[in-house]
Amino acid sequence: MAKPDDRSDNVEKLQESVQNTIGNFREAEDYLNEFGDEIPVEERNTIEDKNERRKESIRGFRSEIKDEAQGSQNQ
C-alpha cells in the first residue's frame, strides 16, 4: 500500500534548498572575487554559468514556496 502524500513540510524543505543554493552561490562568488585573476578562463566561465543556473533555481524555489504556501492556506 502506498504511503499518503504528506506535503506538510514542503515549504520548509524548499526554504532549506533556497538557503543551500544561496550559500553555494555566495561561496562561488567569493572564490571568483578572491582568485578570479588566477584561474583559467574556462573554469571561471563554468563557475559563472553555474551561478546563473543557481539564480534560476532560487527563483523557481521561491515560486514553489509561494505556491505551496497558498495551497496550504486554501485547505
C-alpha positions in Angstrom: 0.0 0.0 0.0 1.3 3.4 -0.9 2.1 6.0 1.8 -0.2 9.0 1.8 1.2 12.2 0.2 2.5 14.3 3.1 3.2 17.8 2.0 3.2 19.4 5.4 6.9 20.1 5.4 7.4 21.1 1.7 7.8 24.8 2.4 10.5 24.1 5.0 12.3 21.8 2.6 12.1 24.3 -0.2 13.3 27.1 2.1 16.3 24.9 3.1 17.1 24.3 -0.6 17.0 28.1 -1.2 19.4 28.7 1.7 21.8 26.0 0.5 21.7 27.3 -3.1 22.3 30.9 -1.9 25.2 29.6 0.2 26.8 27.8 -2.8 26.2 30.9 -4.9 28.0 33.2 -2.4 30.8 30.7 -2.0 31.4 30.6 -5.7 31.2 34.4 -5.9 33.8 34.8 -3.1 36.1 32.3 -4.8 35.8 34.2 -8.1 36.5 37.5 -6.3 39.5 36.2 -4.5 41.1 34.0 -7.2 39.4 35.2 -10.4 42.6 36.5 -12.0 44.5 33.3 -11.2 42.0 30.7 -12.5 41.7 29.7 -16.2 39.0 31.5 -18.2 37.3 28.2 -18.9 36.9 27.4 -15.1 35.8 31.0 -14.5 33.1 30.7 -17.2 32.0 27.3 -15.8 31.5 28.9 -12.3 29.7 31.9 -13.7 27.4 29.7 -15.8 26.7 27.6 -12.7 25.8 30.6 -10.7 23.4 31.8 -13.4 21.6 28.4 -13.1 21.6 28.8 -9.3 19.8 32.2 -9.7 17.2 30.5 -11.9 16.8 27.7 -9.3 16.4 30.2 -6.5 13.6 31.9 -8.4 12.0 28.6 -9.1 12.2 27.5 -5.4 10.7 30.8 -4.3 7.8 30.4 -6.8 7.2 26.9 -5.5 7.3 28.2 -1.9 4.7 30.8 -2.8 2.5 28.1 -4.5 2.8 25.7 -1.6 2.0 28.4 1.0 -1.1 29.4 -1.0 -2.1 25.8 -1.4 -1.9 25.2 2.3 -4.0 28.3 3.1 -6.7 27.0 0.7 -7.1 23.7 2.5 
